[in-house]
Amino acid sequence: MDIKQLKYFLAIAKEKNITKAAEKLYMAQPPLSYQLKLLEEELGVKLIERNTHKIQLTDVGKRLQYRAQQMLKLMETTEKELKDINEGLQGTLSIGTVPSSGAALLPDRIQKFYKKYPGIDFQIWDGDTHRILDLLKSGIIEIGIIRTPFNGEIFESICLPKESMVAASSSLNWNEKQNYMEMTELANKSLVIDRRFENFIVKACRKEGFEPKIICRGDDVRSILLWASTGIGTAIVPEAAIGLIPNSNLNYKKIELVSVETQTAIIWMKNQYLSSAARHFLKTFKV
């Protein structure tokens, strides 16, 4: 089993059709079928089930697909490491981020970093915290920007200061002279929330003597703010989300409740190689 065979197999697994996979690989179909047959014979297993329309991976085939992706990613990472050592700071830095934090933290840092290190370009992956953790574990990204909590046994981290939650609404004109609003002001209001913070919000409301009227839950803070801007309800989001929807009709107010806080963490895998670019970029969060 070699790297070329793994690439052939992954193409077949992706296309679910040997002819289409051969076209993607710019090769004829018979040699690709032969390589698949050799791989199955070498491993002594059946990797695919064939039918008239498309192929299906067997359970063994699915496991090989998963491992092959890891092996090819490791090979790519190794090549980058060697070039990094030999040629200095250049290449691509992949970062995953939750929307509420990335939009606030990354643009200015990337701009300044690129001016200092023009040999580095960036790949940014958006998603919720669970997706960012998966991308880190699979090696697709080197740095993740997430919301606490996370497993400190497998990730190194830089935790930024805690921030308050804020209420965002298009229909309420809060007193601008007051820095905070009372939690009780949300009683009987229709709320749009990030389901990640639902337990915090519900407990905080109950502590103040009322049951929150949650009409919508989501995972993307931008969508939550857009819903609030339509007048559907009042969004409850982290303070860093202020300004994510520019030129909107939303008014923001911090919620006066210490227990409803969240924290942004910059994380990376423990005991795993970090490129020079990643190590230098992490320094931008320590100043």
C-alpha positions as CSV (number, residue, x, y, z in Angstrom):
1,M,0.0,0.0,0.0
2,D,1.5,3.3,-1.1
3,I,0.5,7.0,-1.2
4,K,-0.6,6.8,-4.8
5,Q,-3.0,3.9,-4.1
6,L,-4.5,5.9,-1.2
7,K,-5.1,8.9,-3.4
8,Y,-6.7,6.6,-6.0
9,F,-8.9,5.0,-3.3
10,L,-10.0,8.4,-1.9
11,A,-11.0,9.6,-5.3
12,I,-13.2,6.5,-5.8
13,A,-14.7,7.0,-2.3
14,K,-15.4,10.6,-3.0
15,E,-17.0,10.2,-6.5
16,K,-18.7,6.8,-5.7
17,N,-18.0,5.9,-9.3
18,I,-14.8,4.5,-10.7
19,T,-15.3,6.1,-14.2
20,K,-15.8,9.6,-12.7
21,A,-12.9,9.1,-10.3
22,A,-10.7,8.2,-13.2
23,E,-11.7,11.4,-15.0
24,K,-10.8,13.4,-12.0
25,L,-7.4,11.7,-11.8
26,Y,-6.9,12.2,-15.6
27,M,-6.4,8.5,-16.2
28,A,-8.3,5.6,-17.8
29,Q,-10.8,3.6,-15.9
30,P,-9.3,0.1,-16.3
31,P,-5.9,1.0,-14.6
32,L,-7.8,2.6,-11.8
33,S,-10.0,-0.5,-11.3
34,Y,-6.9,-2.6,-11.4
35,Q,-5.2,-0.5,-8.7
36,L,-8.3,-0.9,-6.5
37,K,-8.2,-4.7,-7.0
38,L,-4.5,-4.8,-6.1
39,L,-5.2,-2.8,-2.9
40,E,-8.0,-5.1,-1.9
41,E,-5.9,-8.2,-2.6
42,E,-2.9,-6.7,-0.7
43,L,-5.0,-5.9,2.4
44,G,-7.1,-9.0,2.1
45,V,-10.4,-7.1,2.5
46,K,-13.3,-5.9,0.4
47,L,-13.3,-2.1,0.3
48,I,-16.4,-1.4,-1.9
49,E,-19.8,-2.8,-2.9
50,R,-20.6,-2.3,-6.5
51,N,-24.1,-1.8,-8.1
52,T,-25.4,-0.5,-11.4
53,H,-25.5,3.1,-10.3
54,K,-22.8,3.8,-7.8
55,I,-20.4,2.1,-5.4
56,Q,-20.8,2.0,-1.6
57,L,-17.9,1.7,0.9
58,T,-17.9,-1.3,3.1
59,D,-17.3,-0.7,6.8
60,V,-13.6,-1.6,6.2
61,G,-13.6,0.8,3.3
62,K,-15.0,3.6,5.5
63,R,-12.2,3.0,8.0
64,L,-9.6,3.1,5.3
65,Q,-11.0,6.3,3.9
66,Y,-10.7,7.9,7.4
67,R,-7.2,6.7,7.9
68,A,-6.1,7.6,4.3
69,Q,-7.3,11.1,4.8
70,Q,-5.2,11.3,8.0
71,M,-2.1,9.9,6.4
72,L,-2.3,12.2,3.4
73,K,-2.8,15.2,5.7
74,L,0.2,14.1,7.8
75,M,2.3,13.8,4.7
76,E,1.2,17.3,3.6
77,T,1.9,18.7,7.1
78,T,5.4,17.0,7.1
79,E,6.2,18.6,3.8
80,K,5.2,22.0,5.1
81,E,7.2,21.5,8.3
82,L,10.4,20.7,6.3
83,K,9.9,23.7,4.0
84,D,9.1,25.8,7.0
85,I,12.4,24.8,8.6
86,N,14.4,25.2,5.4
87,E,12.9,28.3,4.0
88,G,11.7,30.3,6.9
89,L,8.3,32.0,7.5
90,Q,6.2,31.2,4.5
91,G,3.2,29.1,3.4
92,T,-0.4,28.9,4.5
93,L,-1.7,29.3,8.1
94,S,-5.1,27.7,8.6
95,I,-7.3,29.1,11.4
96,G,-10.8,28.0,12.5
97,T,-13.0,30.4,14.4
98,V,-16.5,30.9,15.8
99,P,-18.1,33.8,14.0
100,S,-18.7,35.9,17.1
101,S,-15.0,36.0,17.9
102,G,-13.3,35.8,14.6
103,A,-14.8,38.9,13.1
104,A,-13.7,40.9,16.1
105,L,-10.2,39.4,16.6
106,L,-8.8,38.4,13.2
107,P,-9.0,41.2,10.6
108,D,-6.6,43.6,12.3
109,R,-4.2,40.9,13.4
110,I,-4.1,39.3,10.0
111,Q,-3.5,42.7,8.3
112,K,-0.6,43.5,10.6
113,F,0.8,40.0,10.5
114,Y,0.8,39.9,6.7
115,K,2.6,43.3,6.5
116,K,5.3,41.8,8.7
117,Y,5.4,38.3,7.1
118,P,4.2,38.7,3.4
119,G,5.2,35.1,2.7
120,I,2.2,33.9,4.8
121,D,-1.3,33.6,3.5
122,F,-4.4,32.5,5.4
123,Q,-7.2,30.0,5.3
124,I,-10.1,30.8,7.6
125,W,-12.7,28.2,8.5
126,D,-15.9,29.3,10.2
127,G,-18.1,27.1,12.3
128,D,-19.4,26.5,15.8
129,T,-17.1,25.3,18.6
130,H,-17.6,21.6,18.0
131,R,-16.7,22.0,14.3
132,I,-13.5,24.0,15.2
133,L,-12.5,21.3,17.6
134,D,-12.9,18.6,15.0
135,L,-10.9,20.6,12.5
136,L,-8.1,20.9,15.0
137,K,-8.1,17.2,15.8
138,S,-8.0,16.2,12.1
139,G,-5.1,18.6,11.5
140,I,-7.0,20.7,8.9
141,I,-6.3,23.8,11.0
142,E,-3.5,24.7,13.4
143,I,-5.2,27.3,15.5
144,G,-8.8,27.5,16.8
145,I,-10.7,30.4,18.2
146,I,-13.6,29.1,20.3
147,R,-15.8,29.7,23.3
148,T,-15.1,28.0,26.6
149,P,-15.4,25.3,27.8
150,F,-13.1,22.8,26.1
151,N,-10.9,19.8,27.0
152,G,-7.7,21.2,28.5
153,E,-6.1,17.8,28.5
154,I,-5.6,17.8,24.7
155,F,-5.5,21.5,23.9
156,E,-3.1,24.3,24.8
157,S,-4.8,27.7,25.1
158,I,-4.7,31.4,25.6
159,C,-7.8,32.6,27.3
160,L,-8.9,36.2,26.7
161,P,-10.7,38.2,29.3
162,K,-14.3,37.3,30.1
163,E,-16.9,39.4,28.4
164,S,-20.5,40.2,29.2
165,M,-23.6,39.0,27.3
166,V,-25.6,41.8,25.5
167,A,-29.1,42.1,24.4
168,A,-29.7,43.3,20.8
169,S,-33.0,44.5,19.6
170,S,-34.5,46.6,16.7
171,S,-37.6,47.6,18.6
172,L,-36.4,48.7,22.0
173,N,-34.8,52.1,22.6
174,W,-32.8,51.6,25.8
175,N,-31.6,54.5,27.9
176,E,-28.2,55.3,26.4
177,K,-27.1,56.9,29.7
178,Q,-27.2,53.5,31.5
179,N,-24.3,51.2,30.8
180,Y,-26.2,48.1,31.7
181,M,-29.7,46.8,31.6
182,E,-31.4,44.7,34.3
183,M,-32.1,41.1,33.6
184,T,-35.7,41.6,34.6
185,E,-36.2,43.9,31.6
186,L,-36.1,40.8,29.4
187,A,-39.1,39.3,31.2
188,N,-42.0,38.7,28.7
189,K,-39.7,39.6,25.8
190,S,-39.3,37.1,22.9
191,L,-35.7,36.0,23.0
192,V,-33.4,34.7,20.2
193,I,-30.4,32.9,21.6
194,D,-27.3,30.8,20.8
195,R,-28.2,27.3,22.1
196,R,-24.7,27.0,23.5
197,F,-25.6,29.6,26.2
198,E,-29.2,28.5,26.8
199,N,-28.5,27.0,30.2
200,F,-26.8,30.1,31.4
201,I,-29.6,32.3,30.2
202,V,-32.4,30.2,31.6
203,K,-30.7,29.9,35.0
204,A,-30.1,33.7,35.1
205,C,-33.7,34.5,34.3
206,R,-35.1,32.0,36.8
207,K,-32.8,33.5,39.5
208,E,-34.5,36.8,38.8
209,G,-37.9,35.2,39.1
210,F,-39.2,34.7,35.6
211,E,-39.1,32.1,32.9
212,P,-37.5,33.3,29.6
213,K,-39.7,33.3,26.5
214,I,-37.2,31.7,24.0
215,I,-38.8,31.6,20.5
216,C,-35.7,30.7,18.5
217,R,-32.4,28.9,19.1
218,G,-29.4,28.9,16.7
219,D,-25.7,28.1,16.3
220,D,-24.6,31.1,14.2
221,V,-24.4,34.4,16.0
222,R,-24.7,36.4,12.7
223,S,-28.0,34.6,11.9
224,I,-29.2,35.3,15.4
225,L,-28.5,39.0,15.0
226,L,-30.2,39.1,11.6
227,W,-33.3,37.5,13.0
228,A,-33.3,40.1,15.8
229,S,-32.9,42.9,13.2
230,T,-36.2,41.8,11.6
231,G,-38.0,42.4,14.8
232,I,-38.7,38.7,15.6
233,G,-37.3,39.2,19.1
234,T,-34.4,40.3,21.3
235,A,-31.1,38.5,20.7
236,I,-28.8,37.5,23.6
237,V,-25.2,37.3,22.3
238,P,-21.6,37.8,23.5
239,E,-20.3,41.3,23.7
240,A,-17.8,40.6,20.9
241,A,-20.8,40.1,18.5
242,I,-21.5,43.9,18.6
243,G,-21.0,45.2,15.1
244,L,-21.0,41.8,13.3
245,I,-24.0,43.0,11.3
246,P,-22.9,46.5,10.1
247,N,-25.4,49.2,9.3
248,S,-28.2,47.3,11.0
249,N,-31.0,48.8,13.1
250,L,-30.0,46.9,16.2
251,N,-29.5,48.6,19.6
252,Y,-27.2,46.9,22.1
253,K,-27.2,46.9,25.8
254,K,-25.0,44.9,28.3
255,I,-26.9,42.7,30.7
256,E,-26.1,43.4,34.4
257,L,-25.5,39.9,35.6
258,V,-22.1,38.5,36.4
259,S,-23.0,34.9,36.0
260,V,-24.0,35.3,32.3
261,E,-20.4,35.6,31.0
262,T,-18.5,33.8,28.3
263,Q,-14.9,33.6,27.3
264,T,-13.0,33.4,24.1
265,A,-10.1,30.9,23.9
266,I,-7.3,30.6,21.4
267,I,-6.4,26.9,21.3
268,W,-4.1,24.5,19.5
269,M,-3.3,20.8,19.9
270,K,-0.9,19.7,22.7
271,N,2.2,17.7,21.8
272,Q,1.8,18.5,18.1
273,Y,4.1,20.4,15.7
274,L,3.2,24.0,15.2
275,S,4.5,25.8,12.2
276,S,6.6,28.9,12.7
277,A,3.8,31.0,11.2
278,A,1.4,29.6,13.8
279,R,3.8,30.2,16.7
280,H,4.4,33.8,15.6
281,F,0.7,34.4,15.1
282,L,-0.1,33.1,18.6
283,K,2.1,35.9,20.0
284,T,-0.4,38.5,18.7
285,F,-2.8,37.3,21.4
286,K,-0.2,37.6,24.2
287,V,0.5,41.3,23.8
